[in-house]
Amino acid sequence: PSTMMACPPPLADADDAIARFLSGTLQVALEGESGAPQLRLAAANGSTLTFAGTPTPETRFGGPGTRAFLEVSPEPCVAPAPSARPCLMVRDRNFDDNGLAVGSPGEWRALSEGIEGYAPVDGEQHVVRVKRFEKAGADGGAPTVHFVFDMTVETRTLE
C-alpha cells in the first residue's frame, strides 16, 4: 500500500524499500513475552522487519475498564511512598449523556499512584475522563484500582 503523493527523496527511498520488502513472500512470527510482544517479518533474502508491540491498558488489566470522571485538585497530596507518578487529590464527578454535570462532586481523596498518562499543570485545575481498571488482589487481598488518562474535559485557570 502507498499513497499517490510522492515523498521527498529520503522518505521516498524508504517507502520504495518497504514496498519491495512487503511484495515478496514473508515468514511471520510473533515473539516475546505477552507483556512486550514483537511481530517479526522475514523475507526470503534474510532481511527482517521487527515491530515492537505496546500492550493496551485493556490487555494489561484484563478487561475493558469503565469510564469515570475525576476532578484533580491543583494541590498535590503527600504520598506515603515515592512513586513514578505524582500523588493527586481527586474527587469523582458525574456527567449525563449530554455532557452536563449532574449530582454533587464526591469527597476529595488521595490518589497516591496518580493517573497513568496525566501530568498536572501548575495553576490549572482539571476534570479528566479516565478509564478505571480494577484488578483482583493477590492472595485474596483487596482489589487494586488503576486509572488511565483519556482526555481533559474541563480546565480552570487559577489566579
Backbone torsions as a table, in degrees:
resi	resn	phi	psi	omega
1	PRO	NA	142.0	177.3
2	SER	-155.2	171.5	178.7
3	THR	-97.3	168.3	177.9
4	MET	-84.0	-12.3	-178.1
5	MET	-94.4	131.6	-178.8
6	ALA	-80.4	146.7	176.5
7	CYS	-97.9	161.8	174.5
8	PRO	-61.1	160.3	-172.2
9	PRO	-45.8	-48.0	-177.5
10	PRO	-63.0	-41.1	179.9
11	LEU	-73.7	-35.5	178.5
12	ALA	-63.4	-40.0	178.3
13	ASP	-63.8	-42.5	178.8
14	ALA	-65.5	-41.6	178.1
15	ASP	-61.0	-43.3	178.7
16	ASP	-63.4	-43.7	-178.9
17	ALA	-63.2	-42.7	179.2
18	ILE	-66.9	-41.2	178.8
19	ALA	-61.4	-42.3	176.8
20	ARG	-62.7	-44.1	-179.8
21	PHE	-59.7	-47.4	-176.1
22	LEU	-73.4	-17.1	-177.7
23	SER	-80.4	-14.6	179.9
24	GLY	-90.1	-177.4	176.0
25	THR	-79.2	133.1	-176.0
26	LEU	-123.9	146.2	168.1
27	GLN	-96.3	137.5	-177.2
28	VAL	-117.6	132.9	177.7
29	ALA	-140.0	138.2	173.0
30	LEU	-102.1	118.8	-173.9
31	GLU	-123.8	170.2	175.5
32	GLY	88.1	174.0	-180.0
33	GLU	-77.4	162.9	-180.0
34	SER	-62.5	-26.6	179.2
35	GLY	-77.3	-19.5	-179.5
36	ALA	-146.4	68.0	-177.1
37	PRO	-71.3	154.0	175.4
38	GLN	-133.6	138.1	173.9
39	LEU	-101.2	123.3	-178.5
40	ARG	-115.8	123.2	175.7
41	LEU	-109.4	126.7	-179.2
42	ALA	-121.5	129.2	178.1
43	ALA	-90.0	164.4	-179.6
44	ALA	-61.2	-29.1	-179.3
45	ASN	-81.4	2.5	177.4
46	GLY	95.8	-10.0	178.9
47	SER	-74.4	149.3	-177.6
48	THR	-134.5	154.5	169.0
49	LEU	-125.0	133.5	178.3
50	THR	-123.7	129.0	178.8
51	PHE	-113.7	124.9	179.5
52	ALA	-89.7	131.6	179.7
53	GLY	-91.4	153.1	173.6
54	THR	-121.5	114.4	-179.1
55	PRO	-61.5	138.3	176.5
56	THR	-74.5	161.5	175.0
57	PRO	-57.3	-35.7	179.6
58	GLU	-61.6	-37.5	177.6
59	THR	-71.6	-45.2	-177.4
60	ARG	-64.8	-34.0	-175.3
61	PHE	-107.2	4.8	171.2
62	GLY	73.5	31.0	177.6
63	GLY	173.6	177.0	-174.6
64	PRO	-76.0	-16.6	-176.0
65	GLY	72.0	174.2	178.2
66	THR	-126.5	149.7	179.6
67	ARG	-79.0	137.2	177.9
68	ALA	-144.7	161.2	177.4
69	PHE	-123.3	133.0	179.6
70	LEU	-127.2	135.1	169.9
71	GLU	-91.6	128.4	-176.9
72	VAL	-106.4	122.8	178.9
73	SER	-72.0	145.4	175.4
74	PRO	-71.3	-13.9	179.1
75	GLU	-89.6	121.9	178.5
76	PRO	-73.2	158.7	175.4
77	CYS	-99.7	172.0	177.6
78	VAL	-100.2	114.5	-178.1
79	ALA	-78.3	145.5	178.1
80	PRO	-67.7	-25.1	178.9
81	ALA	-145.7	149.9	179.1
82	PRO	-60.1	144.4	-179.2
83	SER	-140.1	161.0	177.6
84	ALA	-67.9	-29.7	179.5
85	ARG	-107.0	150.3	-179.1
86	PRO	-71.5	146.9	173.5
87	CYS	-70.5	132.6	-177.4
88	LEU	-121.2	148.2	169.0
89	MET	-95.4	123.2	-176.5
90	VAL	-134.0	161.6	169.5
91	ARG	-145.7	149.8	-178.4
92	ASP	-71.0	142.3	173.5
93	ARG	-127.5	151.9	-179.9
94	ASN	-127.4	142.0	179.9
95	PHE	-132.9	147.2	177.7
96	ASP	-83.8	-176.6	-178.3
97	ASP	-64.8	-18.4	178.0
98	ASN	-93.5	2.6	179.0
99	GLY	83.6	13.1	179.3
100	LEU	-93.3	137.8	179.4
101	ALA	-62.4	136.3	177.2
102	VAL	-130.8	151.3	177.9
103	GLY	69.2	178.6	178.6
104	SER	-92.5	145.5	175.3
105	PRO	-60.6	152.6	177.4
106	GLY	-72.6	-177.2	178.6
107	GLU	-77.8	146.9	176.3
108	TRP	-66.5	139.3	177.3
109	ARG	-146.0	155.2	178.8
110	ALA	-81.7	134.8	174.6
111	LEU	-116.3	87.2	-170.0
112	SER	-64.2	-26.8	178.6
113	GLU	-90.3	0.1	178.9
114	GLY	66.7	-160.8	-179.8
115	ILE	-123.6	120.8	-179.7
116	GLU	-59.7	128.7	177.3
117	GLY	86.8	-0.6	-178.7
118	TYR	-114.9	136.1	174.6
119	ALA	-127.7	125.6	178.5
120	PRO	-64.6	154.7	179.4
121	VAL	-117.4	126.6	179.2
122	ASP	-55.7	134.4	177.0
123	GLY	81.2	7.1	179.3
124	GLU	-129.0	145.1	173.7
125	GLN	-116.0	133.4	-174.4
126	HIS	-121.8	150.8	162.4
127	VAL	-111.3	124.9	-176.1
128	VAL	-120.6	148.8	172.2
129	ARG	-96.1	131.5	-177.1
130	VAL	-131.2	164.8	167.0
131	LYS	-104.3	131.7	-178.4
132	ARG	-105.2	123.7	179.0
133	PHE	-116.5	133.3	178.1
134	GLU	-117.2	128.5	-179.4
135	LYS	-119.1	135.7	179.9
136	ALA	-56.9	141.1	179.3
137	GLY	-70.5	151.0	178.1
138	ALA	-68.6	140.4	177.0
139	ASP	52.3	40.0	176.7
140	GLY	77.4	9.5	179.4
141	GLY	-74.0	179.7	-179.5
142	ALA	-63.4	144.6	178.4
143	PRO	-66.7	152.7	176.7
144	THR	-102.9	145.6	-179.9
145	VAL	-116.0	135.4	-178.9
146	HIS	-130.1	134.1	-179.9
147	PHE	-111.6	135.1	177.7
148	VAL	-120.2	126.3	-178.4
149	PHE	-63.1	135.9	174.7
150	ASP	-112.5	-56.0	179.4
151	MET	-163.5	159.1	173.8
152	THR	-89.9	126.6	-178.9
153	VAL	-104.6	-16.7	-179.5
154	GLU	-153.9	135.1	176.4
155	THR	-128.6	131.8	176.8
156	ARG	-122.3	123.0	178.3
157	THR	-83.7	130.3	-178.6
158	LEU	-99.3	144.3	180.0
159	GLU	-102.0	NA	NA
